Amino acid sequence: MQALRSRFVPFFALMLLGASTLARAERPLNVDDAGTLDKGGVKLEAGWTKDDEARGFEAAAGFGPVDNLELEVSLARIRDHAASPVATIHGQGLAIKWVPLQSETGLSAGLKYEFGRDRVEGESTRVHSLTALATWTFEGGQRVHANLGREITREQGEKEGVNTWGVAVDLPLTEQLTFVAETFGAEHSGPDRAIGLRYELAEGLKLSAAIGRGNDRSFANAGIAWEF
Protein backbone atom coordinates (compact mmCIF):
# COMPACT_ATOMS: atom_id res chain seq x y z
CA MET A 1 0.00 0.00 0.00
CA GLN A 2 2.85 2.37 0.74
CA ALA A 3 4.17 2.11 -2.83
CA LEU A 4 0.71 2.81 -4.24
CA ARG A 5 0.30 5.85 -1.98
CA SER A 6 3.69 7.22 -3.02
CA ARG A 7 2.71 7.00 -6.67
CA PHE A 8 -0.59 8.82 -6.15
CA VAL A 9 0.22 11.08 -3.18
CA PRO A 10 -1.99 14.00 -4.26
CA PHE A 11 -5.00 11.74 -4.84
CA PHE A 12 -4.81 9.90 -1.54
CA ALA A 13 -4.04 13.01 0.49
CA LEU A 14 -6.93 14.92 -1.02
CA MET A 15 -9.18 11.89 -0.68
CA LEU A 16 -8.58 11.93 3.08
CA LEU A 17 -9.46 15.62 3.02
CA GLY A 18 -12.71 14.91 1.20
CA ALA A 19 -11.61 17.16 -1.62
CA SER A 20 -11.11 14.72 -4.44
CA THR A 21 -13.58 12.33 -6.01
CA LEU A 22 -14.99 11.17 -2.67
CA ALA A 23 -17.79 13.30 -1.26
CA ARG A 24 -17.03 15.79 1.49
CA ALA A 25 -18.61 15.78 4.94
CA GLU A 26 -20.32 18.97 6.14
CA ARG A 27 -17.84 21.72 5.35
CA PRO A 28 -15.13 22.25 6.44
CA LEU A 29 -14.95 18.83 8.14
CA ASN A 30 -13.64 15.60 6.63
CA VAL A 31 -15.18 13.45 9.37
CA ASP A 32 -18.82 12.95 8.42
CA ASP A 33 -21.88 13.42 10.62
CA ALA A 34 -24.72 10.92 11.04
CA GLY A 35 -27.39 13.05 9.38
CA THR A 36 -29.09 13.43 6.00
CA LEU A 37 -30.99 16.05 4.06
CA ASP A 38 -34.73 16.20 4.63
CA LYS A 39 -36.94 14.44 2.08
CA GLY A 40 -36.86 16.58 -1.06
CA GLY A 41 -33.93 18.65 0.26
CA VAL A 42 -31.09 19.81 -2.00
CA LYS A 43 -27.47 20.70 -1.21
CA LEU A 44 -25.04 22.56 -3.50
CA GLU A 45 -21.36 23.03 -2.61
CA ALA A 46 -18.25 24.57 -4.14
CA GLY A 47 -14.78 24.98 -2.70
CA TRP A 48 -11.02 25.30 -2.96
CA THR A 49 -8.51 22.92 -1.40
CA LYS A 50 -4.77 22.77 -0.80
CA ASP A 51 -2.75 19.75 0.27
CA ASP A 52 1.00 20.43 0.36
CA GLU A 53 1.81 21.28 -3.29
CA ALA A 54 -1.52 20.07 -4.67
CA ARG A 55 -4.28 22.65 -5.18
CA GLY A 56 -7.63 22.62 -6.88
CA PHE A 57 -11.37 23.11 -6.92
CA GLU A 58 -14.37 20.90 -6.27
CA ALA A 59 -18.14 20.98 -6.65
CA ALA A 60 -20.87 18.71 -5.32
CA ALA A 61 -24.65 18.34 -5.33
CA GLY A 62 -26.79 16.32 -2.92
CA PHE A 63 -30.45 15.29 -2.82
CA GLY A 64 -32.71 13.63 -0.25
CA PRO A 65 -35.09 11.37 -2.27
CA VAL A 66 -36.70 9.83 0.83
CA ASP A 67 -36.42 10.15 4.59
CA ASN A 68 -33.04 9.10 6.07
CA LEU A 69 -31.35 8.75 2.67
CA GLU A 70 -29.03 11.16 0.86
CA LEU A 71 -27.41 10.90 -2.58
CA GLU A 72 -24.45 13.02 -3.68
CA VAL A 73 -22.35 13.47 -6.82
CA SER A 74 -19.07 15.38 -6.92
CA LEU A 75 -16.43 16.65 -9.35
CA ALA A 76 -12.86 17.80 -8.72
CA ARG A 77 -9.90 19.20 -10.62
CA ILE A 78 -6.60 19.13 -8.71
CA ARG A 79 -3.14 20.23 -9.92
CA ASP A 80 -0.02 18.79 -8.26
CA HIS A 81 2.72 21.42 -8.50
CA ALA A 82 5.28 19.06 -6.96
CA ALA A 83 5.25 16.96 -10.15
CA SER A 84 7.35 17.87 -13.17
CA PRO A 85 5.55 18.64 -15.38
CA VAL A 86 2.59 19.66 -13.23
CA ALA A 87 0.10 16.78 -13.02
CA THR A 88 -3.65 17.36 -13.24
CA ILE A 89 -6.12 15.07 -11.48
CA HIS A 90 -9.71 14.91 -12.76
CA GLY A 91 -12.13 13.16 -10.44
CA GLN A 92 -15.76 12.13 -10.16
CA GLY A 93 -17.55 10.66 -7.17
CA LEU A 94 -20.83 9.22 -5.92
CA ALA A 95 -21.99 8.82 -2.33
CA ILE A 96 -25.04 7.12 -0.77
CA LYS A 97 -25.71 7.94 2.88
CA TRP A 98 -28.28 6.00 4.93
CA VAL A 99 -28.96 7.07 8.51
CA PRO A 100 -31.97 5.17 9.94
CA LEU A 101 -31.33 6.40 13.50
CA GLN A 102 -31.56 10.20 13.70
CA SER A 103 -32.21 12.20 16.85
CA GLU A 104 -32.19 15.91 17.70
CA THR A 105 -30.35 15.01 20.92
CA GLY A 106 -28.48 11.85 21.78
CA LEU A 107 -27.27 9.23 19.31
CA SER A 108 -27.66 9.20 15.53
CA ALA A 109 -26.10 6.39 13.48
CA GLY A 110 -25.89 5.10 9.92
CA LEU A 111 -23.71 4.06 6.97
CA LYS A 112 -22.15 5.78 3.98
CA TYR A 113 -20.98 4.15 0.74
CA GLU A 114 -18.72 6.12 -1.61
CA PHE A 115 -17.28 5.47 -5.05
CA GLY A 116 -14.57 7.68 -6.53
CA ARG A 117 -12.65 7.61 -9.81
CA ASP A 118 -9.72 9.80 -10.79
CA ARG A 119 -7.66 10.17 -13.94
CA VAL A 120 -4.01 11.24 -13.91
CA GLU A 121 -2.17 11.40 -17.24
CA GLY A 122 -4.47 8.80 -18.79
CA GLU A 123 -4.29 6.37 -15.86
CA SER A 124 -7.40 5.67 -13.79
CA THR A 125 -7.79 4.80 -10.11
CA ARG A 126 -11.04 3.65 -8.47
CA VAL A 127 -11.87 3.77 -4.78
CA HIS A 128 -14.77 2.09 -2.94
CA SER A 129 -15.42 3.08 0.67
CA LEU A 130 -17.93 1.96 3.33
CA THR A 131 -18.03 3.94 6.58
CA ALA A 132 -20.00 3.57 9.81
CA LEU A 133 -21.21 6.96 11.07
CA ALA A 134 -22.14 8.02 14.62
CA THR A 135 -23.03 11.42 16.05
CA TRP A 136 -23.88 12.38 19.62
CA THR A 137 -25.76 15.68 19.95
CA PHE A 138 -25.89 17.49 23.29
CA GLU A 139 -28.76 19.71 24.43
CA GLY A 140 -26.54 22.79 24.05
CA GLY A 141 -26.01 22.03 20.35
CA GLN A 142 -22.50 20.60 20.65
CA ARG A 143 -21.92 17.51 18.51
CA VAL A 144 -19.32 14.74 18.50
CA HIS A 145 -18.84 12.64 15.34
CA ALA A 146 -17.06 9.31 14.89
CA ASN A 147 -16.28 7.43 11.66
CA LEU A 148 -14.87 3.94 11.13
CA GLY A 149 -14.54 2.51 7.65
CA ARG A 150 -12.86 0.36 5.04
CA GLU A 151 -11.48 1.65 1.74
CA ILE A 152 -10.66 -0.46 -1.32
CA THR A 153 -8.45 0.96 -4.09
CA ARG A 154 -8.15 -0.57 -7.58
CA GLU A 155 -5.42 0.61 -9.94
CA GLN A 156 -3.98 -1.15 -13.02
CA GLY A 157 -5.42 -4.49 -11.97
CA GLU A 158 -4.12 -4.25 -8.41
CA LYS A 159 -6.39 -4.12 -5.35
CA GLU A 160 -5.46 -2.68 -1.95
CA GLY A 161 -7.53 -2.24 1.22
CA VAL A 162 -7.03 0.06 4.20
CA ASN A 163 -9.01 0.84 7.35
CA THR A 164 -9.97 4.49 8.00
CA TRP A 165 -11.12 6.40 11.10
CA GLY A 166 -12.02 9.88 12.28
CA VAL A 167 -13.31 11.88 15.25
CA ALA A 168 -14.64 15.47 15.14
CA VAL A 169 -16.49 18.04 17.24
CA ASP A 170 -18.88 20.89 16.34
CA LEU A 171 -18.92 23.63 19.00
CA PRO A 172 -21.38 26.52 18.46
CA LEU A 173 -19.89 29.88 19.47
CA THR A 174 -22.91 31.98 18.47
CA GLU A 175 -26.15 31.26 16.60
CA GLN A 176 -24.32 31.74 13.29
CA LEU A 177 -20.71 30.78 14.07
CA THR A 178 -19.42 27.26 14.82
CA PHE A 179 -15.90 26.12 15.69
CA VAL A 180 -14.88 22.67 14.42
CA ALA A 181 -11.92 20.40 15.20
CA GLU A 182 -11.07 16.92 13.98
CA THR A 183 -8.48 14.19 13.72
CA PHE A 184 -8.64 11.46 11.09
CA GLY A 185 -6.45 9.02 9.23
CA ALA A 186 -5.88 5.69 7.57
CA GLU A 187 -4.07 2.49 8.39
CA HIS A 188 -0.26 2.61 7.92
CA SER A 189 -0.16 6.43 8.22
CA GLY A 190 -0.17 8.97 11.03
CA PRO A 191 -3.19 11.10 11.99
CA ASP A 192 -4.14 14.37 10.36
CA ARG A 193 -5.52 17.17 12.57
CA ALA A 194 -7.49 20.27 11.57
CA ILE A 195 -9.46 23.18 13.01
CA GLY A 196 -11.89 25.51 11.29
CA LEU A 197 -14.94 27.74 11.36
CA ARG A 198 -18.40 27.57 9.80
CA TYR A 199 -20.53 30.72 9.45
CA GLU A 200 -24.21 30.79 8.44
CA LEU A 201 -24.82 33.89 6.31
CA ALA A 202 -28.53 33.15 5.91
CA GLU A 203 -30.76 30.15 6.50
CA GLY A 204 -29.09 27.20 4.75
CA LEU A 205 -26.23 29.29 3.30
CA LYS A 206 -22.85 28.69 4.99
CA LEU A 207 -19.25 29.76 4.50
CA SER A 208 -16.44 27.66 5.96
CA ALA A 209 -12.66 27.32 6.15
CA ALA A 210 -10.17 25.04 7.89
CA ILE A 211 -6.44 24.49 8.21
CA GLY A 212 -4.59 21.38 9.31
CA ARG A 213 -1.37 19.43 9.47
CA GLY A 214 -0.29 15.80 9.50
CA ASN A 215 2.09 13.32 7.88
CA ASP A 216 4.76 16.02 7.32
CA ARG A 217 2.51 18.33 5.31
CA SER A 218 -0.02 21.15 5.79
CA PHE A 219 -3.45 21.41 4.19
CA ALA A 220 -6.43 23.76 4.02
CA ASN A 221 -9.86 24.14 2.48
CA ALA A 222 -12.45 26.89 2.05
CA GLY A 223 -15.89 26.85 0.50
CA ILE A 224 -19.58 27.63 0.44
CA ALA A 225 -22.61 25.36 0.86
CA TRP A 226 -26.32 26.01 0.29
CA GLU A 227 -29.05 23.70 1.56
CA PHE A 228 -32.68 24.27 0.61
N, C-alpha and C positions, 0 to 999 in steps of 0.2 A: 504493500500500500504506500509505503514511503516513496518508492520510485515513481509511482503514478502521481502522487501529490506534487513531487518536484517538477514533473513534466507539465502539469497544469496548475501551477501555484495560483495564478490570478483567479481561475475558475473556482477552485475549492475554497480559497479565502473568501471570495465574494459570496459563495454559496452559504457559508457559515454566517455571513452578515445578512443573508436574506436579500441580497441585491443582485443576484444573477437570475438564472432561469427559475429557481425555486421561489415560491411566493413569500412575501414578507409578512411578519406578524404586525400587530398594530404599531405604526410608526411612533418613535424611532427604534422600537425594540426588535430584537431577533428572536427572543424567546416568545412563543405564542401564548395567547390567553385561551381559556376554555369558554369561548363565546362565539356566537354567529350573528349575522345580520337577521333582522326581523323578516318574516315572510313578505316577499315582494320588495325588500330593501335592496339598494344599490350602493356600491362603493367604488369610487374612482381615486386613483393615486398616481402621483408622479414624483420623482426624486432624483437626487444626485448622490453618488457614493464614491468614496476613495478608500483604497486598501493598499497601503505602501505605495508602489509606483503605478498601480492600476486605478483608473478613474473612468467613470461613465455615468450613464443615465438609465432609468428604468421607468416603466409604466405598468399599471395593473388595473383590472376591473373585476369586481366581485358582485355576486347576485345571490339572494336568498330565495330559492324556488319554493321551499316549504319550510315549516317550522323546524328549527334545530339543524338545518343543513345549509352550507354555504359553498358556492362554487367560485373559483377565481382563475383568471388567465393573466399571464404576465409576459412582458417583453423586456429585453435589456440589450444595451450595446456598451461594452466595456473595452477600453484601450489600455494595454499593458506597456507603459513607457520604459520598463526595465528590459524589454526584449529589443533585439536589434536584427531587423527593423521592428518598429512598433507593431505589436500583434493586436488584432481586433477580435473580440469575442462577441458573437451574436447568439442570443439565447431566447428560448421560449419556455414557458412553464404552465402547468395546470395543477390546481390544488382542489381537493374535496375535503371539507371539514364537517364532521358530524359530532354534535355535542348533545346527547340525549338528556344529560343531567345539567340543568342550568338554574341557578338560584341568585337572587339579588344580594343575599348575604349567605355566608357559608360556602359549601363546596359545589363547584361545577366541574364536570369531567367529560372527556370525549376523545376522539381520534382524528388525525389528519393524515391524508395520503397526498403525496406530491410526486409529480413527474416533471423532470427538467431535461432539456436538450440544449447543448451548446455546439457551436461550430467555430473552430479556430484553424485558419489556413486550410480549409477544406476537410479537416478531420472533425469527426463528431463524437461527442461524449453524452451518454444518457445516465440519468440518476433517478432512482426510485427511492422514496422515503416514506416510512410509516412512523408516526409519532403519537405517543400517549400524552394527552393534555390534562392539566389540573390547575384550577384557580381557586384560591380561598379569598373571599371578599369580606372585609370587616364592616361593621356598622358605620364607621367613620369614612368609608369610601376607599380605604387602603386595600390594595390587592397584592397577593403573592402568587406567582405563576411557576409551574414546574413542568418541564418537558423531558421525556425519555423516549428515544427512538432508535431505529435501525435504518441505515442508508446503504443502498446497493448501487455501485457504479459499474457501467459497462462501457468499455472503450477498446476498439480494434479486436473484438472477440474475447477480451479478457473481462473477468468479473471479480469485483472486490467488494467486501462488506465492512462496515464500520458502525459501531454504536455511537450515538450522540446524546447529549444531555444539555440542560439549561435551567437556570433559576433566575427570576426577575421580580422586581417590586415596582408598583405604581403608588406614588405618595402624593396626593393632592395638596398643593400649597395654597391655592385659592380656588374659587369656582371655575376659573378658566385655565389655570396653570397647574401642570402636574410634573413632578420630578420623577425620573425613572432611573433604575440601575439594574444591571444584569451581569451574570457570568455564564458562559456557555462554552462548549467545546466538543471534540470528537476523540474517539479512541486513538491512542498513539500520538497525541499532541497535547500541549499544555492548554490551560484555559484562557479564553479571551474575556476581558472585562470592559464595560462601557457605562457611561452615565449620559443623561440627556434631559431634554425638556420637551413638553408637548403643550401647545397653547391653542385654545378653542376661540377662533375669531368670531364665529357665529355658530348657531346650532348646526352640528354636523360637519363644520368646516374647521380643520385643524392644521396648524403648522407644527413642525417638529425638527429637532436636530440632536445629534449625539456624537460623542467622541469616545474612542477606546484604544486599548493597547493589549497585545498578547502575542506570544510566539515571535518575539523580536521584531515587531512591526507595529505601526499605528494605523488607525482607520477612523473613518467618520462617515456620517450620512446626514442629509437634510432633505425635507420634502413637504408635500402638502397632500392632505386626504380629505375627501368630501363624501359623506354618507347621507343618503336621503331615501 
